[in-house]
Amino acid sequence: MAKLTQFSAPGNLKDLSAPMAASWSTKISGFIDTEVARLTTNHGLQPQFYNPSKLDVSGNPAPINWQGFPQTIELQYGDDPQEMYRQAEIRNNQDEYLEWAVIKEAGKITKVMFTCEGPEYWSHVASDKALLTELYSEIVGQPVPQSELFTAGGAYQPRNKFNMAYAVHLIQPNNTLTAEINIAAQATIIRQHGGHNPVTDPGELINCSRFGDPDRHSDPHIGEVVNGVARQGCSLTLQDPVGLYIDGLPHPTNDLGIKKPDGGVVGPDYWTLARGDQDHIVRAVFAAPTGQPAVGDLEIGGKKIEFGGQIVKAGPGMMVKLTGIVGRPGVFHNPSFPCPGPALAAHAVGFGPPSIVGRSSRRS
C-alpha cells in the first residue's frame, strides 16, 4: 500500500470541486491525527493506528460488518415486535451507522430510503450553499429551497425537514465518521486484567477503553476485531475512502424473505444504488419498479411491510461495514494497559449526548 496523496470522498463520490476535495482530505487526515495523538498519551505505547497519508505501510483489506437494525432497541422492545419496529423508525434510535426514512401514499409505504453518509461530509459540502441545495434537490426529487437548509445566520441545519423526511445523511448523534475513527484507533490499545490476562470480551473491552456503546451491534464488534489485530502486533488504519457503507444490497426474496402478496419472488430491481459505488454504497432506495406491487403490499414472514425496519432486520439483515488495512503480525510489542477507571456511560468521549428516545428497562 503506497502512501496516500489525498483521501477520497466517502463512496468515491464526485460531488466536490478540486479545492473542496483537497480540503476534505485535510479534514480526514486531521481526524486521524487527533486519534493518533490521543494514543501517544499512553506512556510506553507505540501507536499501531496510523495516518496512511503520512506513513507508507503495507497491509491487506479487512472488512468489518454488522447488522444495521439497532440492537439497543431490540434489547428493550424485542418482546413486542410492533413497538420495536415503531421505536426503530425514530431516527435518533437508529444508532448502527445506518438510518432510513419512508415515503407513504394513502398510509402505505411506497419507498424506503437508506443512508450511511456521515454528517461531517455534508457539513463540508454546505460550505458551498449552491452545491448543497443541488444535491438535496437531486435526492428529494424536487427543488429544495436553500432557505430550508440554513439558519437565518447562514449555518447549515442537518436536522432540516428534508433530511428528516428523506434520510439524506446520518443525524443520530453517535453516527459520525469521527466516531468510526475513534473506535478504530482506541481499540488498538491492549487492555489487561490486573496485570495479567488481556481483556478480550467485547463488552468488557468497550467499557474499559471507553469507546461507544456495548449494547450496539457495531461498536463492540469493531472494537473486538481491531483489538484482536492489535494483540497480534499488527498495524492498522482505515481503507480509503474512509467511510461507513451498506455492505451490499441483499436480494429481497432470497436474502430477506420478502415476497409479493401472491407469494411470488421480489426481484433485485426493487433496489436502486443511489449514491456511492458497488463496494462503497452510501445511499440506497427500496421501491417498486413500474407495474410491481408497492412496498407496503409486500410481505415479510406473512406480514405486510409497515416499517422500514422490517427490511433492515429481515433474514440475516441489512449489513453495514467499514474496512481496515491490517499490516503483518509481530511488528509491534506494545505493553498492555489497565482500565483507566470506572467505565463511562454509553455516550463516551467523542460520541455526543445520550440519544435513545423512549427507552424502557425491558430486555428481551
C-alpha positions as CSV (number, residue, x, y, z in Angstrom):
1,M,0.0,0.0,0.0
2,A,1.6,3.3,-1.1
3,K,1.2,6.4,1.0
4,L,-2.0,8.2,0.0
5,T,-1.6,11.5,-1.7
6,Q,-5.2,12.5,-0.9
7,F,-8.1,10.9,0.9
8,S,-11.1,10.4,-1.4
9,A,-14.7,11.5,-0.6
10,P,-16.8,8.8,1.0
11,G,-18.2,6.4,-1.6
12,N,-15.8,7.8,-4.1
13,L,-18.4,10.5,-4.7
14,K,-17.6,13.2,-7.3
15,D,-19.6,16.0,-5.7
16,L,-16.7,18.2,-4.8
17,S,-14.6,20.6,-6.8
18,A,-10.8,20.1,-6.7
19,P,-10.3,22.6,-3.9
20,M,-13.1,21.2,-1.8
21,A,-11.8,17.7,-2.3
22,A,-8.4,18.7,-1.1
23,S,-9.9,20.4,1.9
24,W,-11.9,17.2,2.7
25,S,-8.7,15.2,2.5
26,T,-7.1,17.6,5.0
27,K,-10.1,17.1,7.4
28,I,-9.9,13.3,7.3
29,S,-6.2,13.5,7.9
30,G,-6.7,15.8,10.8
31,F,-9.4,13.4,12.3
32,I,-6.9,10.6,12.2
33,D,-4.0,12.6,13.5
34,T,-6.1,13.6,16.5
35,E,-6.7,10.0,17.4
36,V,-3.1,9.0,16.9
37,A,-2.1,11.9,19.3
38,R,-4.6,10.6,21.9
39,L,-2.9,7.2,21.7
40,T,0.5,8.7,22.5
41,T,-0.7,9.9,25.9
42,N,-0.4,6.3,27.0
43,H,3.2,6.1,28.3
44,G,5.2,3.4,26.6
45,L,2.8,2.8,23.7
46,Q,3.9,3.0,20.1
47,P,0.7,3.7,18.1
48,Q,-0.4,0.9,15.9
49,F,-3.1,3.0,14.3
50,Y,-1.6,5.4,11.7
51,N,-2.4,8.0,9.1
52,P,-1.9,6.4,5.6
53,S,-1.3,9.8,4.1
54,K,1.8,10.2,6.3
55,L,3.1,6.7,6.6
56,D,3.7,4.2,3.8
57,V,2.7,0.8,5.4
58,S,1.8,-2.3,3.5
59,G,-1.3,-4.3,4.6
60,N,-4.4,-6.2,3.5
61,P,-8.0,-5.1,3.5
62,A,-10.0,-6.3,6.5
63,P,-13.8,-5.6,6.2
64,I,-15.8,-5.5,9.4
65,N,-19.5,-5.7,9.1
66,W,-22.5,-5.8,11.5
67,Q,-26.3,-5.8,11.4
68,G,-27.9,-2.4,10.7
69,F,-31.0,-2.8,12.9
70,P,-30.5,-1.1,16.3
71,Q,-29.7,-3.7,18.9
72,T,-30.3,-1.1,21.6
73,I,-34.0,-1.1,20.5
74,E,-34.2,-4.8,20.1
75,L,-32.9,-5.4,23.6
76,Q,-35.6,-3.2,25.0
77,Y,-38.6,-3.9,22.9
78,G,-37.9,-7.4,21.4
79,D,-40.8,-8.9,23.3
80,D,-43.2,-6.5,21.5
81,P,-42.3,-6.6,17.7
82,Q,-44.8,-3.9,16.7
83,E,-43.4,-1.5,19.3
84,M,-39.9,-2.5,18.5
85,Y,-40.4,-1.6,14.8
86,R,-42.2,1.6,15.8
87,Q,-39.3,2.7,18.0
88,A,-36.8,1.8,15.4
89,E,-38.4,4.2,12.9
90,I,-37.3,7.1,15.1
91,R,-34.1,8.5,13.6
92,N,-32.5,9.1,17.0
93,N,-32.9,5.4,17.7
94,Q,-31.1,4.3,14.5
95,D,-27.7,4.1,16.0
96,E,-25.8,1.4,13.9
97,Y,-24.5,3.9,11.4
98,L,-27.5,3.1,9.1
99,E,-30.5,5.4,9.0
100,W,-33.7,5.2,7.0
101,A,-36.9,7.1,6.3
102,V,-40.1,6.0,4.5
103,I,-42.4,7.7,2.0
104,K,-46.1,6.8,2.2
105,E,-49.1,7.3,0.0
106,A,-52.6,6.8,1.4
107,G,-50.9,5.3,4.5
108,K,-48.9,2.7,2.5
109,I,-45.1,2.6,2.2
110,T,-44.0,3.3,-1.4
111,K,-40.3,3.9,-0.8
112,V,-37.7,3.3,1.9
113,M,-34.5,5.4,1.7
114,F,-31.3,4.2,3.5
115,T,-28.2,6.2,4.2
116,C,-24.7,5.7,5.7
117,E,-23.4,9.2,4.8
118,G,-21.7,10.9,7.7
119,P,-22.7,14.4,8.8
120,E,-19.1,15.6,8.6
121,Y,-19.2,15.2,4.8
122,W,-22.5,17.1,4.4
123,S,-21.3,19.9,6.7
124,H,-18.3,20.1,4.4
125,V,-20.5,20.3,1.3
126,A,-22.5,23.0,3.0
127,S,-19.6,25.4,2.6
128,D,-20.9,25.7,-1.0
129,K,-24.6,26.5,-0.4
130,A,-25.5,26.1,-4.1
131,L,-23.9,22.6,-4.2
132,L,-25.7,21.5,-1.0
133,T,-29.0,22.7,-2.4
134,E,-28.4,21.0,-5.7
135,L,-27.6,17.6,-4.0
136,Y,-30.6,17.9,-1.7
137,S,-32.8,18.6,-4.7
138,E,-31.5,15.6,-6.6
139,I,-32.1,13.3,-3.6
140,V,-35.6,14.7,-2.8
141,G,-36.6,14.7,-6.5
142,Q,-37.9,18.3,-6.5
143,P,-36.4,21.8,-5.9
144,V,-35.4,22.3,-2.3
145,P,-35.4,25.9,-1.1
146,Q,-32.0,26.9,0.1
147,S,-33.6,28.8,3.0
148,E,-34.9,25.5,4.4
149,L,-31.3,24.1,4.8
150,F,-29.7,27.1,6.6
151,T,-30.4,29.2,9.6
152,A,-31.1,32.9,9.2
153,G,-27.4,33.4,10.2
154,G,-26.2,31.1,7.4
155,A,-25.4,27.9,9.4
156,Y,-26.3,24.6,7.9
157,Q,-29.1,22.8,9.7
158,P,-28.6,19.0,9.5
159,R,-32.0,18.3,11.1
160,N,-33.9,20.1,8.4
161,K,-37.3,18.7,7.3
162,F,-35.9,17.3,4.1
163,N,-33.2,15.3,5.8
164,M,-35.7,14.1,8.3
165,A,-38.2,13.0,5.6
166,Y,-35.7,11.6,3.0
167,A,-32.7,10.4,5.1
168,V,-30.2,12.5,3.2
169,H,-27.4,11.8,5.7
170,L,-26.9,10.5,9.2
171,I,-28.1,12.6,12.1
172,Q,-28.2,10.3,15.1
173,P,-25.6,11.9,17.4
174,N,-23.4,8.8,17.6
175,N,-23.4,8.1,13.9
176,T,-20.4,10.0,12.8
177,L,-17.1,9.4,10.9
178,T,-15.2,10.7,13.8
179,A,-16.8,8.0,16.0
180,E,-15.7,5.4,13.5
181,I,-12.1,6.7,13.5
182,N,-12.2,7.0,17.3
183,I,-13.2,3.3,17.8
184,A,-10.6,2.0,15.2
185,A,-7.9,3.9,17.0
186,Q,-8.7,3.4,20.7
187,A,-9.4,-0.3,20.2
188,T,-5.8,-0.8,19.3
189,I,-4.9,-0.3,23.0
190,I,-4.4,-3.7,24.6
191,R,-6.1,-3.9,28.0
192,Q,-5.3,-6.2,30.9
193,H,-6.9,-7.8,34.0
194,G,-4.8,-6.9,37.0
195,G,-1.5,-7.0,35.0
196,H,-2.1,-10.5,33.7
197,N,-4.7,-11.8,31.2
198,P,-5.7,-9.5,28.3
199,V,-9.2,-8.2,28.1
200,T,-10.9,-9.9,25.1
201,D,-14.6,-9.8,25.9
202,P,-16.2,-7.2,23.6
203,G,-18.4,-5.7,26.2
204,E,-15.7,-5.5,28.8
205,L,-13.2,-4.1,26.3
206,I,-15.5,-1.3,25.2
207,N,-16.3,-0.3,28.8
208,C,-12.6,-0.5,29.8
209,S,-11.4,1.5,26.8
210,R,-14.3,3.9,27.0
211,F,-15.5,3.9,23.4
212,G,-19.0,3.6,22.1
213,D,-22.0,1.7,23.5
214,P,-21.7,-2.0,24.5
215,D,-25.4,-2.6,23.6
216,R,-24.9,-1.8,19.9
217,H,-24.1,-4.3,17.2
218,S,-21.4,-2.1,15.8
219,D,-19.1,-0.6,18.4
220,P,-18.3,-3.8,20.4
221,H,-17.8,-5.8,17.2
222,I,-15.5,-3.2,15.7
223,G,-13.5,-3.0,18.9
224,E,-13.2,-6.7,19.3
225,V,-11.9,-7.2,15.7
226,V,-9.5,-4.3,15.9
227,N,-8.2,-5.3,19.3
228,G,-7.6,-8.8,18.2
229,V,-5.4,-7.5,15.3
230,A,-3.6,-5.2,17.8
231,R,-2.8,-8.2,20.1
232,Q,-1.1,-9.9,17.1
233,G,1.2,-6.9,16.8
234,C,-0.2,-5.6,13.5
235,S,-0.5,-2.0,12.3
236,L,-4.0,-0.8,11.4
237,T,-5.6,2.1,9.5
238,L,-8.9,2.7,7.6
239,Q,-9.1,2.0,3.9
240,D,-9.6,4.9,1.6
241,P,-12.3,6.1,1.0
242,V,-12.8,6.4,4.8
243,G,-16.4,5.9,5.5
244,L,-19.3,3.7,6.6
245,Y,-21.1,1.7,3.9
246,I,-24.1,-0.5,3.3
247,D,-22.5,-3.9,2.7
248,G,-24.2,-4.8,-0.5
249,L,-27.9,-4.8,-1.5
250,P,-29.4,-8.1,-0.4
251,H,-31.8,-9.9,-2.7
252,P,-35.3,-9.1,-1.4
253,T,-36.6,-12.7,-1.5
254,N,-33.5,-14.9,-1.4
255,D,-31.8,-13.0,1.4
256,L,-34.5,-11.1,3.2
257,G,-37.5,-13.3,2.6
258,I,-39.7,-10.5,1.2
259,K,-42.5,-11.8,-1.0
260,K,-45.3,-10.5,-3.2
261,P,-48.9,-10.8,-1.9
262,D,-49.3,-13.9,-4.0
263,G,-46.1,-15.4,-2.6
264,G,-44.1,-14.5,-5.7
265,V,-40.4,-13.5,-5.8
266,V,-39.5,-9.9,-5.3
267,G,-36.5,-9.1,-7.6
268,P,-33.4,-7.1,-7.1
269,D,-34.9,-4.4,-9.4
270,Y,-36.7,-3.0,-6.3
271,W,-33.3,-1.7,-5.2
272,T,-31.6,1.4,-6.5
273,L,-28.0,2.2,-5.6
274,A,-28.5,6.0,-5.3
275,R,-25.0,7.2,-4.2
276,G,-21.6,5.6,-4.0
277,D,-20.3,2.6,-5.9
278,Q,-20.9,-1.2,-5.6
279,D,-18.2,-1.6,-2.9
280,H,-19.0,1.7,-1.1
281,I,-22.7,2.2,-1.0
282,V,-23.7,5.3,1.0
283,R,-27.3,5.6,-0.2
284,A,-29.8,3.0,-1.4
285,V,-33.6,3.2,-2.2
286,F,-36.1,0.3,-2.0
287,A,-39.2,1.0,-4.2
288,A,-41.4,-0.9,-6.6
289,P,-40.4,-0.8,-10.3
290,T,-43.2,0.1,-12.7
291,G,-46.0,-2.4,-12.6
292,Q,-44.9,-4.2,-9.5
293,P,-46.6,-4.3,-6.1
294,A,-45.9,-1.3,-3.8
295,V,-43.5,-1.9,-0.9
296,G,-46.4,-1.7,1.6
297,D,-48.1,-4.6,-0.2
298,L,-45.1,-6.8,0.1
299,E,-44.8,-9.3,3.0
300,I,-42.1,-10.5,5.4
301,G,-43.0,-13.6,7.3
302,G,-46.6,-13.3,6.2
303,K,-46.9,-9.7,7.4
304,K,-47.2,-6.7,5.3
305,I,-44.3,-4.2,5.4
306,E,-45.4,-1.3,7.7
307,F,-41.9,-0.1,8.8
308,G,-38.6,0.3,7.0
309,G,-37.0,-1.5,9.9
310,Q,-38.7,-4.8,8.8
311,I,-36.5,-4.7,5.7
312,V,-33.4,-3.9,7.8
313,K,-34.0,-6.8,10.2
314,A,-35.4,-9.4,7.8
315,G,-33.4,-12.6,7.3
316,P,-29.7,-12.0,8.1
317,G,-30.5,-8.3,7.9
318,M,-29.0,-5.4,6.1
319,M,-25.4,-5.1,6.9
320,V,-23.1,-2.1,7.5
321,K,-19.4,-2.2,7.1
322,L,-16.1,-0.4,7.4
323,T,-12.8,-1.7,6.1
324,G,-9.4,-1.6,7.7
325,I,-6.0,-2.1,6.4
326,V,-4.0,-4.6,8.5
327,G,-0.3,-5.0,8.5
328,R,1.7,-8.1,9.1
329,P,1.8,-9.6,12.7
330,G,4.6,-9.4,15.1
331,V,5.8,-5.9,14.2
332,F,4.6,-4.2,17.4
333,H,5.2,-5.4,21.0
334,N,3.2,-2.9,23.0
335,P,2.5,-3.3,26.7
336,S,-1.0,-3.9,27.9
337,F,-2.7,-1.2,30.0
338,P,-5.2,-1.4,32.9
339,C,-8.6,0.1,32.6
340,P,-8.2,3.8,33.3
341,G,-11.0,4.0,35.7
342,P,-14.8,3.3,36.1
343,A,-16.4,2.8,32.7
344,L,-18.1,5.8,31.3
345,A,-21.7,5.9,30.2
346,A,-22.7,4.8,26.7
347,H,-22.1,8.3,25.3
348,A,-18.4,8.1,25.9
349,V,-15.8,10.7,24.9
350,G,-16.3,11.6,21.3
351,F,-19.8,10.3,20.9
352,G,-22.1,13.1,21.9
353,P,-25.1,13.0,24.3
354,P,-27.3,10.1,25.1
355,S,-29.6,9.6,22.2
356,I,-32.1,6.8,22.7
357,V,-35.7,8.1,22.7
358,G,-38.4,6.4,24.6
359,R,-36.2,3.8,26.3
360,S,-37.7,1.3,28.8
361,S,-35.9,-1.0,31.2
362,R,-37.2,-4.1,29.4
363,R,-34.9,-6.7,28.0
364,S,-35.9,-9.5,25.6
